């Protein structure tokens, strides 16, 4: 029961990455620190709809 989700940069709001998560086990939105090629630095990326 895994779901594909989009991750958007917290600073520039661009959708850079995709990830998968288990909807039943992890109910909160996914937050990862990833590299944004537009900001050219590591920023917090959050799950968006």
Secondary structure, 3 states (H helix, E strand, C coil): CEEEEEEEECCCCCEEEEEEEECCCCCCCCEEEEEECCCCEEEEEEEEC
